[in-house]
């Protein structure tokens, strides 16, 4: 469900292309939260994929 909600938010975002490019090249998640409503989802997804 979280993925579906994130996808809907991204599809409705006026900056989806720019944001996608930014996500591919930058890992500063703190800065992402300044403009992206899905920042928390991305943070959890990235951190959840890392081994502790």
Residue frames as qw, qx, qy, qz and C-alpha x, y, z in Angstrom:
[[0.000, 0.886, 0.464, 0.000, 0.00, 0.00, 0.00],
 [0.322, -0.764, 0.100, 0.550, 2.86, 2.39, 0.81],
 [0.380, -0.109, 0.599, 0.696, 4.34, 1.86, -2.65],
 [0.168, 0.629, 0.673, 0.351, 0.98, 2.57, -4.32],
 [0.163, -0.923, -0.268, 0.222, 0.61, 5.79, -2.32],
 [0.385, -0.573, 0.324, 0.647, 4.17, 6.90, -3.16],
 [0.359, 0.187, 0.687, 0.603, 3.62, 6.13, -6.84],
 [0.076, 0.809, 0.562, 0.155, 0.41, 8.17, -6.92],
 [0.256, -0.876, -0.042, 0.406, 2.14, 11.11, -5.25],
 [0.406, -0.350, 0.504, 0.677, 5.03, 10.95, -7.73],
 [0.307, 0.415, 0.711, 0.478, 2.74, 10.68, -10.75],
 [0.022, -0.894, -0.440, -0.074, 0.86, 13.78, -9.62],
 [0.443, -0.679, 0.047, 0.584, 4.00, 15.77, -8.92],
 [0.437, 0.894, -0.012, -0.096, 4.99, 18.55, -11.31],
 [0.005, 0.807, -0.589, -0.037, 8.67, 17.75, -10.67],
 [0.951, -0.106, 0.280, -0.082, 8.62, 13.98, -11.16],
 [0.812, 0.499, -0.105, 0.285, 11.29, 13.94, -13.90],
 [0.135, 0.768, -0.407, 0.477, 13.61, 16.33, -12.07],
 [0.657, -0.526, 0.413, -0.348, 13.11, 14.45, -8.82],
 [0.990, 0.082, 0.114, 0.033, 13.86, 11.09, -10.45],
 [0.616, 0.618, -0.261, 0.413, 17.09, 12.49, -11.86],
 [0.189, -0.733, 0.427, -0.495, 17.99, 13.93, -8.46],
 [0.856, -0.348, 0.298, -0.240, 17.31, 10.63, -6.68],
 [0.941, 0.282, -0.047, 0.179, 19.59, 8.78, -9.09],
 [0.569, 0.536, -0.267, 0.563, 22.56, 11.04, -8.47],
 [0.090, -0.558, 0.400, -0.721, 22.18, 12.39, -4.90],
 [0.578, -0.266, -0.762, 0.122, 21.90, 10.59, -1.58],
 [0.040, 0.092, -0.419, 0.902, 21.22, 13.62, 0.65],
 [0.234, -0.511, -0.814, -0.147, 17.90, 12.49, 2.08],
 [0.177, -0.563, -0.426, 0.686, 17.71, 15.47, 4.43],
 [0.064, 0.295, -0.261, -0.917, 17.60, 17.81, 1.43],
 [0.153, -0.233, -0.843, -0.461, 15.04, 15.60, -0.28],
 [0.156, -0.576, -0.752, 0.281, 12.56, 16.25, 2.52],
 [0.032, -0.389, -0.064, 0.919, 12.62, 19.95, 1.64],
 [0.383, 0.289, -0.310, -0.821, 10.58, 19.38, -1.52],
 [0.449, 0.033, -0.825, -0.343, 9.35, 15.78, -1.69],
 [0.695, -0.321, 0.165, -0.622, 6.25, 14.47, 0.04],
 [0.972, 0.012, -0.223, -0.066, 7.65, 10.94, -0.37],
 [0.191, 0.698, -0.601, 0.339, 10.94, 11.66, 1.41],
 [0.573, -0.389, 0.601, -0.398, 10.02, 9.48, 4.39],
 [0.947, 0.205, 0.173, -0.177, 9.05, 6.60, 2.12],
 [0.669, 0.630, -0.351, 0.180, 12.33, 6.83, 0.20],
 [0.117, -0.658, 0.629, -0.397, 14.34, 7.08, 3.43],
 [0.764, -0.207, 0.514, -0.331, 12.69, 3.96, 4.84],
 [0.917, 0.393, 0.013, -0.072, 13.12, 2.09, 1.55],
 [0.475, 0.690, -0.475, 0.269, 16.81, 2.93, 1.30],
 [0.236, -0.554, 0.666, -0.440, 17.60, 2.30, 4.96],
 [0.866, -0.071, 0.347, -0.353, 15.53, -0.88, 4.98],
 [0.885, 0.441, -0.145, 0.019, 17.69, -2.28, 2.18],
 [0.245, 0.688, -0.593, 0.339, 20.94, -1.76, 4.08],
 [0.805, -0.236, -0.520, 0.163, 22.34, -4.40, 6.39],
 [0.403, -0.885, 0.095, -0.212, 23.06, -3.28, 9.94]]
